[in-house]
Amino acid sequence: MDPDRTRDYQGEDAAQYESQAAEVGWHGHEIIFGLMYEFIEPDETLLDIGIGTGLGSNLFHRAGLRISGFDNSIEMLEGCKSKGFSGEIIQHDLRDAPFPYATDSFHNILSLAVLNFFEDLAPVFREVARIIRSKGVFGFTVEGKKPGQEACYALRVNRGTNLTKGQREISMYRHSDEQIRDLLEDVGFRVLKEFEFLTDRYPEQGIEVYLKAYVARKECV
């Protein structure tokens, strides 16, 4: 199970989240870092959208970037503070636009295993284009939509702690490569790299989750 899908579960603490990530062999943070590495420089800024505990941006921090981020979960942000990021880490809901940053604020922007929760990505992409600098790099993942697949489906996942176990049904969204490229082009980005990887299997539901990572550069001035 992709640990990022538990981010909004009540009772989920940072230690439990990162322990689960290790147990299930989650390597999405390493994949997106590897794809973006050649386009980043030490001392640049990076905004992590849906930063959680900071697992996704920690490698960028170790590479010398100045990390800022926001997330809707107070519990996850408490764990994020332990990473020692130099930038501002705040609580903010991705659905609330505009984001609380000035135009041309960041060299790079990251969003890992978050956008597959959203049907309409246009508002997010518009805000990314507004707050990233010209020639800035945007790395993100979506769940890829293959021919014949539904754009939206329900996924049943375990939630809670040992004291409050149960299942929750959440809506997941797939986006085709054509959709993503059109959205990026509309806000002035050009795709530099892409890579699809199997994130998880739910055989009892007949579901395989493939995330597709994109790295795009803002070309318009």
N, C-alpha and C positions, 0 to 999 in steps of 0.2 A: 504493500500500500504506500502510495506517495504521502510522506509525512506532511506536506504542505496542505493537504486537504483537511487536516485536523486543526488548522490554525484557529478557526473561530469556535472551536468546541469549548464550552464552559468547563472549568476544572482542569484544563490542559495546561501544565506548567512547562517552563522552558527546559528543565532537566529531562522531563519525560519526552518532550518533543525531540530533542537531540539524541536521546537514547534510542528512540524508535527509528530515527533516520539511520543510525548506525546498524541497527538490527536488520532492517529490510534492505540494506545495501543501496541506499539512495546516493546516486552520484551526479545528480543534475547540476549541482553547484560546480563540480569539477568540469563537466562538459561545457557549460556556458563560459566559465573562465578560460578554458582552453581555446574556445572559438574567438573570444574577444581579446586574448592576450596580445596579439601582434598589433592591435590598434590602440592600446592604452600606454600611458607613460606615468612614471612615478610623480607624485605630487599633484596629479590631476584630481578633479572632483568626480564623485559618482553618487547618484541618488538611487537608492534601492526602493522601488515601489512594492509594498507588501513585504517589508524587510523581515518580519517575524523575529526570530532570535538572532538574525544576522548570519546564519549559516551560509546563505547564498553569496554574501558580499565579503565574507571573511578572507577569502583568498585574495581579493582585490586589495583589501586592507594590508595584508602581508606583503603585497607587491608594491606598496608605497602610495596607494591612492587614499584620498581623504573621503571618508564615507559618511553620507547622510542618508536618512530613510524615514519612511512612515509606515504605519500599520494600524489596523483597527483594534488589535488585541492588546490590552494593557499587560496581560500575563506574558505574552511573547516579548513585548518591549522591555520588560523587566530583565529577561534573560539577555536581550541584546546589549544592554548597558554594560554587561561584563566583558564585552569584546574590546572595549577601549577605543571605539571609533572616535575620530576627531570632529566629525560634523554633527549637526543637530539631528536627534532622533525623536520623532514626535508621534502622537496618536492622531490619525486622520483616516477617514473612510475614502477608499478609492472611488466610490460612487459620487463623492462630493467634488464637483468642479466649480470654479478653478481650484487647482492645487495651491497650497499656501506658499508659493515660491515666485520670485520675480522672473520676468522674461530673461532668457539667456543666462540662467543661473549655473548650469552644470556642464562639464565636459562630456560626461557619459551618464547613461541611465540604464538601470537593470530592473527586470521584472521576471522572477523565476517561479513557475508553477502557481501562478496567480490568475492569469487572464483566462484560463479555461473555466473559471467560474462565471464569466461574463458573456452575455449574448452580443451586446453592442460594444465593440471596441473603439468605435470612432471617437467618442469623447476622450478616452484615454490617450489615443494617438495624437489628437489635437493638442492636448495638454503637454504631452512629451515634446512635440514639435515646438511648442511655445517656450518651454523652460530649458531646453537643451541648446547649447551653442551651435553656431554654424560649424559644420564638419564634425559635430559630436556623434558619438556612437551609441546606439540603442540596442541592447541585447535582451531578448525576451523569449519566452516559450508560450505556445498555445497547444491545444490538442488538435492534431491534424484530422481533417475530415476526408475520408477515403470515399471513392465512388460507391453509392448505394447505402452509405451510412446516414443516420439521422443527425441533424445538426444539434439536437438537444436530446439528452437521455437522463434517466434517473439512476443514481448509484446509491446502493445501501452500504454504509460503512459503519464500523464500530465507533463508538464515542464514549467519552467519560473515563473515569479512573477505576481502580479496583473496587472502590466503594459505590460507584454509580455507573454501572455498565449498561449498555443498550445499543440500539442501532438508530442511525439517522439516515433519512433519504434526502439526498441533495441533488440539485440539477447541475449537470455538467454540459459544456458547450464545445462543439467542434467547429473549426474554421478551416476552410480549404486554402490551399496555397494561393489560388487566384484572389480570394477575398483579402488575404493578408497583404499581398503585393499591391493590390488596388488601394487599400487603406494607407499603406506606406507612401505610395506614389502621390496620393492626394495631399499629403502633408509634407512632401518634399524630401522623402528618404529613398535611398537606393540600397537594395540588399547586397551585402558583401559575402555572407556565408549563411548556410542553412544546414541543419542536421536533425534527422528524426531518430528517436530511440524509444524502445519499449520501456514503459515506466512500471506497469503492473498488469497482473491478470486477475480476473474474478471469474473463475470457471463456473461457479454456481449461478452466475448471472449471464454467462456467455459474453463477457466483456473483456477486451484487451485495451489498455490505455497507452496510446502512443503520443508522446509530446514531441513537438517540432520546435527546435531552437533556431532563432533568426538573429543575425547581427546585421544592422543597417546603419547607414551614415546619412546624416542630414546634409543634403547637397545644396539646398537653397540658402541664400544669404538673408 
